[in-house]
Amino acid sequence: MSEPVLLTLKVERTEDGRAKVIDLTNLPNSANLLISMNNPSLGKGYQDKVLVNEGTFTSVLGEKEGLSNGKYNIKVTFSPLAQSEKVKEIIGQRGENLTGANVSISELLNIKVAEAETNFVVGSSQDIASTEKEFKKRALLIHNKLQNLITESREMNSLRQRTDLEGLAECGRRMRKLQPKVDKLVKEAEALPEKYLALRIAAVEMTIGVTCHETMASEATNRADNKIMSAYESLK
C-alpha cells in the first residue's frame, strides 16, 4: 500500500439495543477484519469477522435482547496472517507495506498489524450505576448461599467418615438434597460479571464439596471457602 492505513470507526445503537459498528477504510477489498467488543465490568465479550467491501464494512454486536447498561470497548484488528494471497500481494506477506498511525509491530509474530478502537456507552451514568448495584446485590446473595452450603458440607464430615450402611445412606440422602441447590447456584454465578469470578469458581468447587467422598469433598469445600473470602472485598 502506498498510503497510510485508514481505519475510522463509528458506532450506533440499533433499534433492538445492539451495537452497529461502521468503518471507513482504505484497506483492500476482501480484507479480513476481526471486531471485538468487551465490557470487563459485566464480563461480556463479543466477536465478529467481516470483509471490506468498497472501503467499508458493517457489523452488529450484542445479544438479541440488547446490550446491558455499561461502557464497552470496541476494537478492529487487521492482521496479515488472516488474509488471502490476493490481499497479501498488496499489504505484504507479513504486512510490511502497512504504514500509518494505526499500524504497530507485533514482535512476537514478526508482523505489522493495523488496529483502531473506540468506546461505546449504553445508558446514562445513573443507569450504569444501577446495573452495577444490581449485580453486586446478586453476588452478595450468591456469596451467602455459598456460605450456607459450606456449613452444610462440613456438617457432613462425620457421615463421610462412617463405614456403616446407615451412615452411608444418610450421607447419600444429604448429598442428593444439596446437589440441585449447587447446580442452581452454579448457573446463577455464571451470570455474574468477571469481577466476581471467585464466586463462580467457588460454586463449581461445591459440586464436589457436597459429595460423600471424604477427602475430595473436604478439600473442595476448603477451596470454595477461600474463594468466597477473597471475593468479599468486592462485595463491600
C-alpha positions as CSV (number, residue, x, y, z in Angstrom):
1,M,0.0,0.0,0.0
2,S,1.3,3.5,-0.9
3,E,-1.0,5.3,1.6
4,P,-1.1,5.1,5.4
5,V,-3.8,2.7,6.7
6,L,-7.1,4.5,7.4
7,L,-9.5,3.0,10.0
8,T,-12.3,5.2,11.1
9,L,-14.9,3.8,13.5
10,K,-18.4,4.9,14.1
11,V,-20.8,3.1,16.4
12,E,-24.6,3.4,16.5
13,R,-27.2,1.7,18.7
14,T,-29.7,-0.5,16.7
15,E,-33.4,-0.4,17.3
16,D,-33.1,-3.7,19.2
17,G,-30.4,-2.3,21.5
18,R,-27.2,-3.8,20.0
19,A,-24.1,-2.0,18.7
20,K,-23.7,-1.4,15.0
21,V,-20.1,-0.8,14.0
22,I,-19.4,1.1,10.8
23,D,-15.9,1.5,9.5
24,L,-14.4,3.6,6.7
25,T,-11.1,2.2,5.5
26,N,-8.6,2.2,2.6
27,L,-7.7,-1.4,3.1
28,P,-8.1,-3.6,0.0
29,N,-11.4,-5.2,-0.9
30,S,-11.9,-8.6,0.8
31,A,-9.5,-7.7,3.6
32,N,-10.5,-9.8,6.6
33,L,-11.1,-7.8,9.9
34,L,-11.7,-9.0,13.4
35,I,-14.1,-6.9,15.5
36,S,-14.2,-7.4,19.3
37,M,-16.4,-5.7,21.9
38,N,-15.8,-6.2,25.6
39,N,-17.1,-5.0,28.9
40,P,-14.9,-6.3,31.7
41,S,-17.2,-5.0,34.4
42,L,-20.0,-7.1,33.1
43,G,-17.9,-10.0,31.9
44,K,-19.3,-9.6,28.4
45,G,-17.4,-10.2,25.2
46,Y,-18.4,-10.4,21.5
47,Q,-16.5,-11.0,18.3
48,D,-17.3,-10.9,14.6
49,K,-15.3,-11.3,11.4
50,V,-16.1,-9.1,8.4
51,L,-14.7,-8.4,4.9
52,V,-14.0,-5.0,3.5
53,N,-16.2,-4.1,0.6
54,E,-15.6,-0.8,-1.4
55,G,-13.9,0.9,1.6
56,T,-16.4,0.0,4.3
57,F,-17.9,-2.8,6.4
58,T,-20.7,-3.1,9.0
59,S,-21.1,-5.4,11.9
60,V,-23.8,-5.7,14.6
61,L,-22.7,-7.0,18.0
62,G,-24.6,-8.0,21.2
63,E,-27.4,-10.2,22.4
64,K,-30.7,-10.1,20.6
65,E,-32.4,-8.7,23.7
66,G,-30.0,-5.8,23.6
67,L,-26.8,-4.7,25.5
68,S,-26.8,-4.2,29.2
69,N,-26.0,-0.7,30.5
70,G,-22.3,-0.1,30.7
71,K,-19.2,1.1,28.9
72,Y,-17.9,-1.2,26.0
73,N,-14.6,-1.1,24.3
74,I,-14.7,-1.8,20.6
75,K,-11.6,-2.8,18.7
76,V,-11.0,-3.6,15.0
77,T,-7.9,-5.6,14.1
78,F,-6.3,-6.3,10.7
79,S,-3.7,-9.0,10.7
80,P,-1.8,-10.2,7.6
81,L,-1.9,-13.7,8.9
82,A,-5.7,-13.8,8.3
83,Q,-5.6,-12.5,4.7
84,S,-5.9,-14.1,1.3
85,E,-3.0,-14.2,-1.1
86,K,-4.6,-11.5,-3.2
87,V,-4.7,-9.1,-0.2
88,K,-1.1,-10.1,0.8
89,E,0.1,-9.1,-2.6
90,I,-0.9,-5.5,-1.7
91,I,0.0,-5.3,2.0
92,G,2.9,-7.7,2.0
93,Q,3.2,-11.3,3.3
94,R,3.8,-10.0,6.9
95,G,2.2,-6.6,6.5
96,E,5.5,-4.9,5.7
97,N,3.7,-2.5,3.3
98,L,1.4,-1.2,6.1
99,T,2.1,2.3,7.4
100,G,0.4,5.0,9.4
101,A,-0.7,5.8,13.0
102,N,-3.0,2.8,13.2
103,V,-0.1,0.4,12.4
104,S,2.0,-1.3,15.0
105,I,4.6,-4.1,15.0
106,S,4.0,-7.5,16.7
107,E,7.5,-8.5,17.7
108,L,6.2,-11.9,18.9
109,L,4.8,-12.8,15.5
110,N,7.1,-10.6,13.4
111,I,4.3,-8.9,11.6
112,K,2.7,-5.5,11.2
113,V,-1.0,-5.1,12.3
114,A,-3.5,-2.3,11.9
115,E,-5.9,-1.5,14.8
116,A,-8.4,1.0,15.8
117,E,-10.6,1.2,18.9
118,T,-13.3,3.3,20.5
119,N,-15.7,3.2,23.4
120,F,-19.4,2.8,23.3
121,V,-21.6,3.7,26.3
122,V,-25.0,2.2,26.8
123,G,-27.3,4.0,29.3
124,S,-26.7,7.1,31.5
125,S,-24.2,7.2,34.4
126,Q,-27.2,6.6,36.7
127,D,-28.3,3.6,34.6
128,I,-24.8,2.1,34.7
129,A,-24.5,2.6,38.4
130,S,-27.9,0.9,38.9
131,T,-26.9,-2.1,36.8
132,E,-23.6,-2.5,38.8
133,K,-25.6,-2.2,42.1
134,E,-28.0,-5.0,40.9
135,F,-25.1,-7.3,40.1
136,K,-23.5,-6.6,43.5
137,K,-26.8,-7.5,45.1
138,R,-26.9,-10.8,43.3
139,A,-23.3,-11.5,44.1
140,L,-23.9,-10.9,47.8
141,L,-26.9,-13.3,47.7
142,I,-24.8,-16.0,46.0
143,H,-22.0,-15.4,48.5
144,N,-24.4,-16.0,51.4
145,K,-25.8,-19.2,49.7
146,L,-22.3,-20.5,49.3
147,Q,-21.5,-19.9,52.9
148,N,-24.6,-21.9,53.9
149,L,-23.5,-24.7,51.6
150,I,-20.0,-24.8,53.0
151,T,-21.5,-25.1,56.5
152,E,-23.8,-27.9,55.4
153,S,-20.9,-29.7,53.7
154,R,-18.8,-29.6,56.9
155,E,-21.7,-30.9,58.9
156,M,-21.5,-34.0,56.6
157,N,-17.9,-34.7,57.7
158,S,-18.9,-37.1,60.4
159,L,-21.1,-39.0,58.0
160,R,-18.3,-39.2,55.4
161,Q,-16.1,-40.9,58.0
162,R,-18.7,-43.6,58.8
163,T,-18.5,-47.0,57.2
164,D,-21.8,-48.5,58.3
165,L,-24.7,-48.7,55.9
166,E,-26.9,-46.3,57.9
167,G,-24.2,-43.6,57.9
168,L,-23.5,-44.0,54.2
169,A,-27.3,-43.9,53.4
170,E,-27.7,-40.7,55.4
171,C,-24.7,-39.1,53.6
172,G,-26.2,-40.1,50.3
173,R,-29.6,-38.5,51.2
174,R,-28.0,-35.2,52.2
175,M,-25.9,-35.2,49.0
176,R,-28.9,-35.7,46.8
177,K,-30.7,-32.9,48.7
178,L,-27.8,-30.4,48.2
179,Q,-26.8,-31.2,44.6
180,P,-29.8,-29.5,43.0
181,K,-29.1,-26.4,45.1
182,V,-25.5,-26.4,44.0
183,D,-26.4,-26.9,40.3
184,K,-28.8,-23.9,40.5
185,L,-26.2,-21.8,42.2
186,V,-23.6,-22.6,39.5
187,K,-26.0,-21.2,36.9
188,E,-26.7,-18.1,38.9
189,A,-22.9,-17.5,39.5
190,E,-22.2,-18.0,35.8
191,A,-24.3,-14.9,35.0
192,L,-22.2,-12.7,37.3
193,P,-19.6,-10.2,35.8
194,E,-15.9,-11.1,35.6
195,K,-15.1,-9.2,38.8
196,Y,-17.0,-11.9,40.7
197,L,-15.1,-14.8,39.1
198,A,-14.1,-16.1,42.6
199,L,-17.7,-16.8,43.4
200,R,-18.2,-18.6,40.1
201,I,-15.2,-20.8,40.9
202,A,-16.4,-21.4,44.5
203,A,-19.8,-22.6,43.2
204,V,-18.2,-25.1,40.9
205,E,-16.0,-26.3,43.7
206,M,-19.1,-27.1,45.8
207,T,-20.3,-29.5,43.2
208,I,-17.7,-31.8,44.7
209,G,-17.9,-30.2,48.2
210,V,-21.4,-31.7,48.8
211,T,-20.4,-35.3,47.8
212,C,-19.7,-38.1,50.2
213,H,-16.0,-38.5,49.2
214,E,-14.3,-37.7,52.5
215,T,-11.0,-36.2,51.2
216,M,-12.2,-34.7,47.9
217,A,-15.3,-33.1,49.4
218,S,-13.3,-31.6,52.3
219,E,-10.6,-30.2,50.0
220,A,-13.1,-28.7,47.5
221,T,-15.1,-27.1,50.4
222,N,-11.9,-25.5,51.8
223,R,-11.0,-24.2,48.3
224,A,-14.6,-22.8,47.9
225,D,-14.3,-21.1,51.4
226,N,-11.0,-19.5,50.4
227,K,-12.6,-18.2,47.2
228,I,-15.6,-16.6,48.8
229,M,-13.3,-14.9,51.4
230,S,-11.2,-13.4,48.6
231,A,-14.4,-12.3,46.9
232,Y,-15.7,-10.4,50.0
233,E,-13.7,-7.3,49.2
234,S,-15.6,-6.7,46.0
235,L,-18.9,-7.0,47.9
236,K,-18.3,-4.3,50.4
